[in-house]
Amino acid sequence: MDRKRTETLTRLARLAGLKREAELARLAAVARSRARLQEQLATLRQIEAPLDPTEATTDPALVGARLAHRRWSEAQQRRLNQQLAMVTADWLRQKPAAAKAFGRAAVLEELTDRAQDDLRAKAAKRD
């Protein structure tokens, strides 16, 4: 009975390990998407040059171009912020699932180790 219990625990530990790896991979993919969006937002905010008041009075075409760029930039930031919000929501939803899978795998590995230690101890007593 103990050997069968140990074998069952070993199989369950392997399955839990696979589930853990799958959940962690899914979480990592979402985290990479999130980091990429955050980087794009930061880059977009960095490249926006402020309007210089001296240029505004001397070159109306430059002012018009900068205003058009600012409108485009703000639209891009809104779009990226919306995507970031959706990806962050996914990340927050996936985080507990990954933690749960990680915990299950750790507990099953510990139970498997204990069961194997018990089997070894019983085998040593018989010898």
DSSP file (Angstrom, degrees, kcal/mol; ACC not computed):
  #  RESIDUE AA STRUCTURE BP1 BP2  ACC     N-H-->O    O-->H-N    N-H-->O    O-->H-N    TCO  KAPPA ALPHA  PHI   PSI    X-CA   Y-CA   Z-CA
    1    1 A M     >        0   0    0      0, 0.0     4,-2.3     0, 0.0     5,-0.2   0.000 360.0 360.0 360.0 -40.3    0.0    0.0    0.0
    2    2 A D  H  >  +     0   0    0      1,-0.2     4,-2.3     2,-0.2     5,-0.2   0.883 360.0  50.5 -66.0 -37.9    2.8    2.4    0.8
    3    3 A R  H  > S+     0   0    0      2,-0.2     4,-2.5     1,-0.2    -1,-0.2   0.913 111.1  48.8 -65.9 -41.3    4.6    1.8   -2.5
    4    4 A K  H  > S+     0   0    0      1,-0.2     4,-2.4     2,-0.2    -2,-0.2   0.905 111.0  50.4 -64.8 -40.2    1.3    2.5   -4.3
    5    5 A R  H  X S+     0   0    0     -4,-2.3     4,-2.5     2,-0.2    -2,-0.2   0.907 111.0  49.1 -62.9 -42.0    0.7    5.6   -2.4
    6    6 A T  H  X S+     0   0    0     -4,-2.3     4,-2.4     2,-0.2    -2,-0.2   0.904 110.9  49.7 -65.1 -42.4    4.3    6.8   -3.2
    7    7 A E  H  X S+     0   0    0     -4,-2.5     4,-2.4     2,-0.2    -2,-0.2   0.905 111.4  49.2 -63.7 -41.1    3.8    6.1   -6.9
    8    8 A T  H  X S+     0   0    0     -4,-2.4     4,-2.6     1,-0.2    -2,-0.2   0.926 111.7  48.5 -63.6 -44.6    0.5    8.0   -6.9
    9    9 A L  H  X S+     0   0    0     -4,-2.5     4,-2.7     1,-0.2    -2,-0.2   0.885 109.9  52.8 -62.5 -38.3    2.1   10.9   -5.1
   10   10 A T  H  X S+     0   0    0     -4,-2.4     4,-2.2     2,-0.2    -2,-0.2   0.929 110.8  46.2 -63.8 -45.0    5.0   10.9   -7.6
   11   11 A R  H  X S+     0   0    0     -4,-2.4     4,-2.4     2,-0.2    -2,-0.2   0.923 113.8  48.5 -63.0 -43.8    2.6   11.0  -10.6
   12   12 A L  H  X S+     0   0    0     -4,-2.6     4,-2.8     1,-0.2    -2,-0.2   0.895 109.8  52.5 -63.1 -39.4    0.6   13.8   -9.0
   13   13 A A  H  X S+     0   0    0     -4,-2.7     4,-2.2    95,-0.2    -1,-0.2   0.895 109.3  49.5 -64.2 -39.6    3.8   15.7   -8.2
   14   14 A R  H  X S+     0   0    0     -4,-2.2     4,-2.2     2,-0.2    -2,-0.2   0.931 112.6  47.0 -63.6 -45.1    4.9   15.4  -11.9
   15   15 A L  H  X S+     0   0    0     -4,-2.4     4,-2.5     1,-0.2    -2,-0.2   0.916 112.4  49.6 -62.2 -42.9    1.5   16.6  -13.1
   16   16 A A  H  X S+     0   0    0     -4,-2.8     4,-2.6     1,-0.2    89,-0.3   0.875 109.4  53.0 -64.8 -35.7    1.5   19.5  -10.6
   17   17 A G  H  X S+     0   0    0     -4,-2.2     4,-2.5     2,-0.2    -1,-0.2   0.902 109.4  48.1 -64.8 -40.9    5.0   20.4  -11.8
   18   18 A L  H  X S+     0   0    0     -4,-2.2     4,-2.3     2,-0.2    -2,-0.2   0.916 112.7  48.4 -64.3 -43.0    3.8   20.5  -15.4
   19   19 A K  H  X S+     0   0    0     -4,-2.5     4,-2.6     2,-0.2     5,-0.2   0.905 110.8  51.7 -62.9 -41.6    0.8   22.7  -14.4
   20   20 A R  H  X S+     0   0    0     -4,-2.6     4,-2.7    81,-0.3     5,-0.2   0.936 110.5  47.6 -60.4 -46.9    3.2   24.9  -12.4
   21   21 A E  H  X S+     0   0    0     -4,-2.5     4,-2.2     1,-0.2    -1,-0.2   0.891 112.5  49.5 -63.1 -39.5    5.5   25.3  -15.5
   22   22 A A  H  X S+     0   0    0     -4,-2.3     4,-2.3     2,-0.2    -1,-0.2   0.925 113.1  45.9 -65.4 -44.4    2.5   26.1  -17.7
   23   23 A E  H  X S+     0   0    0     -4,-2.6     4,-2.5     1,-0.2    -2,-0.2   0.904 113.7  48.7 -66.1 -41.3    1.1   28.7  -15.4
   24   24 A L  H  X S+     0   0    0     -4,-2.7     4,-2.4    -5,-0.2    -1,-0.2   0.880 111.1  50.5 -67.2 -36.6    4.5   30.3  -14.8
   25   25 A A  H  X S+     0   0    0     -4,-2.2     4,-2.1    -5,-0.2    -2,-0.2   0.912 111.3  48.7 -65.8 -41.7    5.1   30.4  -18.6
   26   26 A R  H  X S+     0   0    0     -4,-2.3     4,-2.0     2,-0.2    -2,-0.2   0.921 112.8  47.7 -63.2 -44.0    1.7   32.0  -19.2
   27   27 A L  H  X S+     0   0    0     -4,-2.5     4,-2.4     1,-0.2    -2,-0.2   0.889 110.7  51.9 -64.4 -39.8    2.4   34.6  -16.4
   28   28 A A  H  X S+     0   0    0     -4,-2.4     4,-2.3     2,-0.2    -1,-0.2   0.885 107.7  52.0 -65.1 -38.4    5.8   35.3  -17.9
   29   29 A A  H  X S+     0   0    0     -4,-2.1     4,-2.0     2,-0.2    -1,-0.2   0.918 111.9  45.9 -64.1 -42.7    4.3   35.9  -21.3
   30   30 A V  H  X S+     0   0    0     -4,-2.0     4,-2.5     1,-0.2    -2,-0.2   0.895 111.5  52.6 -66.8 -39.1    1.8   38.4  -19.9
   31   31 A A  H  X S+     0   0    0     -4,-2.4     4,-2.5     2,-0.2    -2,-0.2   0.883 108.0  51.2 -64.5 -37.7    4.5   40.1  -17.9
   32   32 A R  H  X S+     0   0    0     -4,-2.3     4,-2.4     2,-0.2    -1,-0.2   0.916 110.5  48.6 -65.2 -41.8    6.7   40.5  -21.1
   33   33 A S  H  X S+     0   0    0     -4,-2.0     4,-2.3     2,-0.2    -2,-0.2   0.914 112.0  49.8 -61.8 -42.5    3.7   42.1  -22.9
   34   34 A R  H  X S+     0   0    0     -4,-2.5     4,-2.3     1,-0.2    -2,-0.2   0.922 111.3  47.7 -62.9 -45.3    3.1   44.4  -19.9
   35   35 A A  H  X S+     0   0    0     -4,-2.5     4,-2.4     1,-0.2    -1,-0.2   0.892 110.5  52.6 -63.9 -39.6    6.8   45.4  -19.8
   36   36 A R  H  X S+     0   0    0     -4,-2.4     4,-2.3     2,-0.2    -2,-0.2   0.920 110.6  46.9 -62.8 -44.1    6.8   46.0  -23.6
   37   37 A L  H  X S+     0   0    0     -4,-2.3     4,-2.4     2,-0.2    -2,-0.2   0.903 111.5  50.9 -64.9 -41.1    3.8   48.3  -23.3
   38   38 A Q  H  X S+     0   0    0     -4,-2.3     4,-2.3     1,-0.2    -1,-0.2   0.901 110.7  49.5 -62.9 -39.8    5.3   50.2  -20.4
   39   39 A E  H  X S+     0   0    0     -4,-2.4     4,-2.5     2,-0.2    -2,-0.2   0.904 109.7  51.0 -65.5 -41.8    8.5   50.7  -22.4
   40   40 A Q  H  X S+     0   0    0     -4,-2.3     4,-2.4     2,-0.2    -2,-0.2   0.906 110.8  49.0 -62.9 -41.1    6.5   51.9  -25.4
   41   41 A L  H  X S+     0   0    0     -4,-2.4     4,-2.3     2,-0.2    -2,-0.2   0.927 111.1  49.3 -63.1 -44.7    4.7   54.4  -23.2
   42   42 A A  H  X S+     0   0    0     -4,-2.3     4,-1.9     1,-0.2    -2,-0.2   0.908 112.0  48.7 -62.6 -41.5    7.9   55.7  -21.6
   43   43 A T  H  X S+     0   0    0     -4,-2.5     4,-2.0     1,-0.2    -1,-0.2   0.915 110.3  51.0 -63.8 -43.1    9.5   56.1  -25.1
   44   44 A L  H  X S+     0   0    0     -4,-2.4     4,-0.5     1,-0.2    -1,-0.2   0.892 111.4  47.8 -62.5 -39.6    6.5   58.0  -26.4
   45   45 A R  H  < S+     0   0    0     -4,-2.3     3,-0.4     1,-0.2    -1,-0.2   0.846 110.8  52.9 -70.1 -32.7    6.6   60.3  -23.4
   46   46 A Q  H  < S+     0   0    0     -4,-1.9    -2,-0.2     1,-0.2    -1,-0.2   0.883 105.4  51.8 -69.5 -39.4   10.3   60.9  -23.8
   47   47 A I  H  < S+     0   0    0     -4,-2.0     2,-0.7    -5,-0.1    -1,-0.2   0.577  81.0 105.7 -81.1  -7.3   10.3   61.9  -27.4
   48   48 A E     <  -     0   0    0     -4,-0.5    18,-0.0    -3,-0.4    -4,-0.0  -0.625  61.1-152.7 -77.0 115.7    7.7   64.5  -27.1
   49   49 A A        -     0   0    0     -2,-0.7    -2,-0.1     1,-0.1     2,-0.1  -0.705  16.4-119.8 -87.9 135.5    9.4   67.9  -27.3
   50   50 A P        -     0   0    0      0, 0.0     2,-0.4     0, 0.0    -1,-0.1  -0.376  33.5 -99.0 -70.8 153.8    7.7   70.8  -25.5
   51   51 A L        -     0   0    0     -2,-0.1     3,-0.0     1,-0.0    12,-0.0  -0.589  33.3-139.1 -72.8 128.5    6.7   73.8  -27.5
   52   52 A D    >>  -     0   0    0     -2,-0.4     4,-1.9     1,-0.1     3,-0.5  -0.797   4.8-143.0 -89.3 124.0    9.2   76.6  -27.3
   53   53 A P  H 3> S+     0   0    0      0, 0.0     4,-1.1     0, 0.0    -1,-0.1   0.818  99.8  55.3 -59.9 -30.5    7.5   80.0  -26.9
   54   54 A T  H 3> S+     0   0    0      1,-0.2     4,-0.8     2,-0.2     3,-0.1   0.877 109.5  46.4 -70.0 -35.4   10.2   81.7  -29.1
   55   55 A E  H <> S+     0   0    0     -3,-0.5     4,-2.7     1,-0.2     3,-0.3   0.843 104.4  63.1 -71.9 -32.8    9.5   79.2  -31.9
   56   56 A A  H  < S+     0   0    0     -4,-1.9    -1,-0.2     1,-0.2    -2,-0.2   0.851 106.3  43.7 -61.9 -34.5    5.8   79.6  -31.6
   57   57 A T  H  < S+     0   0    0     -4,-1.1    -1,-0.2     1,-0.1    -2,-0.2   0.738 119.6  41.6 -83.3 -21.5    6.0   83.3  -32.5
   58   58 A T  H  < S+     0   0    0     -4,-0.8    -2,-0.2    -3,-0.3    -3,-0.1   0.797 119.1  31.6 -97.6 -30.9    8.4   82.9  -35.4
   59   59 A D     X  +     0   0    0     -4,-2.7     4,-1.7     1,-0.1     3,-0.3  -0.804  51.5 179.1-135.7  94.9    7.3   79.8  -37.3
   60   60 A P  H  > S+     0   0    0      0, 0.0     4,-2.4     0, 0.0     5,-0.2   0.801  85.5  59.2 -64.8 -28.3    3.6   78.9  -37.4
   61   61 A A  H  > S+     0   0    0      2,-0.2     4,-2.3     1,-0.2     5,-0.2   0.895 105.6  48.8 -66.6 -38.9    4.2   75.8  -39.5
   62   62 A L  H  > S+     0   0    0     -3,-0.3     4,-2.7     2,-0.2     5,-0.2   0.903 110.9  50.2 -66.4 -41.0    6.4   74.4  -36.8
   63   63 A V  H  X S+     0   0    0     -4,-1.7     4,-2.6    -8,-0.2    -2,-0.2   0.930 111.2  49.1 -62.4 -44.6    3.8   75.1  -34.2
   64   64 A G  H  X S+     0   0    0     -4,-2.4     4,-2.3     1,-0.2    -2,-0.2   0.901 111.8  48.7 -61.5 -41.4    1.2   73.4  -36.3
   65   65 A A  H  X S+     0   0    0     -4,-2.3     4,-2.5     2,-0.2    -1,-0.2   0.910 112.3  48.2 -65.7 -42.3    3.4   70.3  -36.9
   66   66 A R  H  X S+     0   0    0     -4,-2.7     4,-2.7     2,-0.2    -2,-0.2   0.899 111.5  49.7 -66.8 -39.4    4.2   70.1  -33.2
   67   67 A L  H  X S+     0   0    0     -4,-2.6     4,-2.4     2,-0.2    -2,-0.2   0.912 111.4  49.2 -64.6 -41.3    0.5   70.3  -32.2
   68   68 A A  H  X S+     0   0    0     -4,-2.3     4,-2.3    -5,-0.2    -2,-0.2   0.911 112.5  48.6 -62.5 -41.4   -0.4   67.7  -34.8
   69   69 A H  H  X S+     0   0    0     -4,-2.5     4,-3.1     2,-0.2    -2,-0.2   0.909 109.7  52.1 -64.9 -40.9    2.4   65.5  -33.3
   70   70 A R  H  X S+     0   0    0     -4,-2.7     4,-2.7     2,-0.2    -2,-0.2   0.914 109.6  48.8 -62.4 -42.6    1.2   66.1  -29.8
   71   71 A R  H  X S+     0   0    0     -4,-2.4     4,-2.1     2,-0.2    -1,-0.2   0.922 113.7  46.8 -62.1 -43.6   -2.4   65.1  -30.8
   72   72 A W  H  X S+     0   0    0     -4,-2.3     4,-2.4     2,-0.2    -2,-0.2   0.933 112.8  49.8 -62.2 -45.4   -1.0   61.9  -32.4
   73   73 A S  H  X S+     0   0    0     -4,-3.1     4,-2.6     1,-0.2    -2,-0.2   0.902 110.3  49.5 -61.5 -43.4    1.2   61.2  -29.4
   74   74 A E  H  X S+     0   0    0     -4,-2.7     4,-2.3     2,-0.2    -1,-0.2   0.887 110.5  50.7 -64.4 -38.6   -1.7   61.6  -27.0
   75   75 A A  H  X S+     0   0    0     -4,-2.1     4,-2.3     2,-0.2    -2,-0.2   0.907 111.4  48.4 -64.5 -41.2   -3.9   59.3  -29.1
   76   76 A Q  H  X S+     0   0    0     -4,-2.4     4,-2.9     2,-0.2     5,-0.2   0.903 110.4  51.4 -65.3 -40.9   -1.1   56.7  -29.1
   77   77 A Q  H  X S+     0   0    0     -4,-2.6     4,-2.7     2,-0.2    -2,-0.2   0.905 109.5  49.9 -63.9 -40.8   -0.7   57.1  -25.3
   78   78 A R  H  X S+     0   0    0     -4,-2.3     4,-2.2     2,-0.2    -2,-0.2   0.936 112.6  47.5 -60.9 -45.7   -4.4   56.5  -24.8
   79   79 A R  H  X S+     0   0    0     -4,-2.3     4,-2.2     1,-0.2    -2,-0.2   0.926 114.3  46.1 -62.1 -45.2   -4.3   53.4  -27.0
   80   80 A L  H  X S+     0   0    0     -4,-2.9     4,-2.9     1,-0.2    -1,-0.2   0.885 110.9  52.8 -66.5 -38.2   -1.2   52.1  -25.2
   81   81 A N  H  X S+     0   0    0     -4,-2.7     4,-2.3    -5,-0.2    -1,-0.2   0.884 108.9  49.9 -64.5 -37.8   -2.7   52.8  -21.8
   82   82 A Q  H  X S+     0   0    0     -4,-2.2     4,-2.0     2,-0.2    -2,-0.2   0.930 113.2  45.8 -65.2 -44.6   -5.9   50.9  -22.7
   83   83 A Q  H  X S+     0   0    0     -4,-2.2     4,-2.7     1,-0.2     5,-0.2   0.917 112.1  51.8 -63.0 -42.2   -3.8   47.9  -23.8
   84   84 A L  H  X S+     0   0    0     -4,-2.9     4,-2.8     1,-0.2    -1,-0.2   0.892 107.8  52.3 -62.0 -39.9   -1.7   48.2  -20.7
   85   85 A A  H  X S+     0   0    0     -4,-2.3     4,-2.1     2,-0.2    -1,-0.2   0.914 111.6  46.3 -62.7 -42.7   -4.8   48.2  -18.5
   86   86 A M  H  X S+     0   0    0     -4,-2.0     4,-2.1     2,-0.2    -2,-0.2   0.918 114.8  46.2 -66.8 -42.9   -6.1   45.0  -20.2
   87   87 A V  H  X S+     0   0    0     -4,-2.7     4,-2.7     2,-0.2    -2,-0.2   0.893 111.9  51.6 -67.7 -38.7   -2.8   43.2  -20.0
   88   88 A T  H  X S+     0   0    0     -4,-2.8     4,-2.7    -5,-0.2    -1,-0.2   0.896 108.3  51.8 -64.6 -39.0   -2.4   44.3  -16.4
   89   89 A A  H  X S+     0   0    0     -4,-2.1     4,-2.0     2,-0.2    -2,-0.2   0.918 110.9  47.9 -62.2 -42.7   -5.8   42.9  -15.6
   90   90 A D  H  X S+     0   0    0     -4,-2.1     4,-2.5     2,-0.2    -2,-0.2   0.926 111.6  50.6 -60.8 -44.6   -4.8   39.6  -17.3
   91   91 A W  H  X S+     0   0    0     -4,-2.7     4,-1.8     1,-0.2    -2,-0.2   0.910 110.7  48.4 -60.7 -43.7   -1.6   39.6  -15.3
   92   92 A L  H  < S+     0   0    0     -4,-2.7    -1,-0.2     1,-0.2    -2,-0.2   0.840 112.9  48.6 -67.4 -32.6   -3.5   40.2  -12.0
   93   93 A R  H  X S+     0   0    0     -4,-2.0     4,-0.7    -5,-0.2    -2,-0.2   0.868 114.7  44.9 -71.8 -36.3   -5.9   37.4  -12.9
   94   94 A Q  H  X S+     0   0    0     -4,-2.5     4,-2.3     1,-0.2     5,-0.2   0.753  96.5  75.0 -81.8 -24.2   -3.1   34.9  -13.8
   95   95 A K  H  X S+     0   0    0     -4,-1.8     4,-2.4     1,-0.2     5,-0.2   0.917  96.4  46.1 -58.3 -48.4   -0.9   35.7  -10.8
   96   96 A P  H  > S+     0   0    0      0, 0.0     4,-2.7     0, 0.0    -1,-0.2   0.886 111.2  53.3 -63.8 -36.0   -3.0   33.8   -8.2
   97   97 A A  H  X S+     0   0    0     -4,-0.7     4,-2.4     2,-0.2    -2,-0.2   0.912 110.8  46.8 -63.7 -41.1   -3.4   30.8  -10.5
   98   98 A A  H  X S+     0   0    0     -4,-2.3     4,-2.5     2,-0.2    -1,-0.2   0.907 112.8  49.4 -66.4 -41.0    0.4   30.6  -10.9
   99   99 A A  H  X S+     0   0    0     -4,-2.4     4,-2.6    -5,-0.2    -2,-0.2   0.907 111.7  48.8 -64.0 -41.2    0.9   31.0   -7.1
  100  100 A K  H  X S+     0   0    0     -4,-2.7     4,-2.7     2,-0.2    -2,-0.2   0.926 112.7  47.2 -64.4 -45.4   -1.6   28.2   -6.5
  101  101 A A  H  X S+     0   0    0     -4,-2.4     4,-2.2     1,-0.2   -81,-0.3   0.890 112.3  50.7 -63.4 -39.0    0.0   25.9   -9.0
  102  102 A F  H  X S+     0   0    0     -4,-2.5     4,-2.2     2,-0.2    -2,-0.2   0.930 112.1  46.9 -64.0 -45.3    3.4   26.7   -7.5
  103  103 A G  H  X S+     0   0    0     -4,-2.6     4,-2.5     2,-0.2    -2,-0.2   0.905 111.4  50.6 -63.9 -42.7    2.2   25.9   -4.0
  104  104 A R  H  X S+     0   0    0     -4,-2.7     4,-2.8     1,-0.2     5,-0.2   0.929 111.0  48.7 -60.9 -44.8    0.5   22.6   -5.1
  105  105 A A  H  X S+     0   0    0     -4,-2.2     4,-2.4   -89,-0.3    -1,-0.2   0.916 111.5  49.7 -62.5 -42.4    3.6   21.4   -6.8
  106  106 A A  H  X S+     0   0    0     -4,-2.2     4,-2.2     2,-0.2    -1,-0.2   0.920 112.6  46.8 -63.3 -43.5    5.8   22.3   -3.7
  107  107 A V  H  X S+     0   0    0     -4,-2.5     4,-2.8     1,-0.2     5,-0.2   0.930 113.3  48.2 -65.1 -45.2    3.4   20.5   -1.4
  108  108 A L  H  X S+     0   0    0     -4,-2.8     4,-2.5     1,-0.2   -95,-0.2   0.878 110.7  51.4 -65.7 -35.9    3.2   17.4   -3.6
  109  109 A E  H  X S+     0   0    0     -4,-2.4     4,-2.5    -5,-0.2    -1,-0.2   0.915 111.5  48.1 -63.9 -41.6    7.0   17.3   -4.0
  110  110 A E  H  X S+     0   0    0     -4,-2.2     4,-2.3     2,-0.2    -2,-0.2   0.925 112.6  47.6 -64.8 -44.5    7.3   17.5   -0.2
  111  111 A L  H  X S+     0   0    0     -4,-2.8     4,-2.6     2,-0.2    -2,-0.2   0.894 111.9  50.8 -62.7 -40.0    4.7   14.7    0.3
  112  112 A T  H  X S+     0   0    0     -4,-2.5     4,-2.5     2,-0.2     5,-0.2   0.923 109.9  49.7 -63.8 -44.2    6.5   12.6   -2.3
  113  113 A D  H  X S+     0   0    0     -4,-2.5     4,-2.4     1,-0.2    -2,-0.2   0.917 112.3  47.9 -61.0 -43.1    9.8   13.0   -0.6
  114  114 A R  H  X S+     0   0    0     -4,-2.3     4,-2.5     2,-0.2    -2,-0.2   0.923 111.6  49.5 -63.7 -43.8    8.4   12.1    2.8
  115  115 A A  H  X S+     0   0    0     -4,-2.6     4,-2.3     1,-0.2    -2,-0.2   0.900 112.1  48.3 -63.7 -40.2    6.7    9.0    1.4
  116  116 A Q  H  X S+     0   0    0     -4,-2.5     4,-2.4     2,-0.2    -1,-0.2   0.894 110.7  51.1 -67.3 -38.7    9.9    7.9   -0.3
  117  117 A D  H  X S+     0   0    0     -4,-2.4     4,-2.4    -5,-0.2    -2,-0.2   0.900 109.8  50.8 -62.9 -40.3   11.8    8.5    2.9
  118  118 A D  H  X S+     0   0    0     -4,-2.5     4,-2.5     2,-0.2    -2,-0.2   0.914 109.8  50.1 -63.0 -42.8    9.3    6.4    4.8
  119  119 A L  H  X S+     0   0    0     -4,-2.3     4,-2.5     1,-0.2    -2,-0.2   0.927 111.7  48.0 -61.6 -44.3    9.6    3.6    2.2
  120  120 A R  H  X S+     0   0    0     -4,-2.4     4,-2.3     1,-0.2    -1,-0.2   0.902 111.3  50.3 -62.4 -40.8   13.4    3.6    2.5
  121  121 A A  H  X S+     0   0    0     -4,-2.4     4,-1.8     2,-0.2    -1,-0.2   0.907 112.1  47.1 -65.3 -41.3   13.2    3.6    6.3
  122  122 A K  H  X S+     0   0    0     -4,-2.5     4,-1.6     1,-0.2    -2,-0.2   0.886 112.2  50.3 -66.8 -38.3   10.8    0.6    6.2
  123  123 A A  H  X S+     0   0    0     -4,-2.5     4,-1.4     1,-0.2    -2,-0.2   0.882 109.4  51.4 -66.8 -37.3   13.0   -1.2    3.8
  124  124 A A  H  < S+     0   0    0     -4,-2.3    -1,-0.2     1,-0.2    -2,-0.2   0.862 107.4  53.0 -68.1 -35.1   16.1   -0.6    6.0
  125  125 A K  H  < S+     0   0    0     -4,-1.8    -1,-0.2     1,-0.2    -2,-0.2   0.864 107.3  52.5 -67.9 -34.4   14.3   -2.0    9.0
  126  126 A R  H  <        0   0    0     -4,-1.6    -1,-0.2     1,-0.2    -2,-0.2   0.838 360.0 360.0 -69.4 -31.9   13.4   -5.2    7.1
  127  127 A D     <        0   0    0     -4,-1.4    -1,-0.2    -5,-0.1    -2,-0.2   0.486 360.0 360.0 -79.0 360.0   17.0   -5.7    6.1
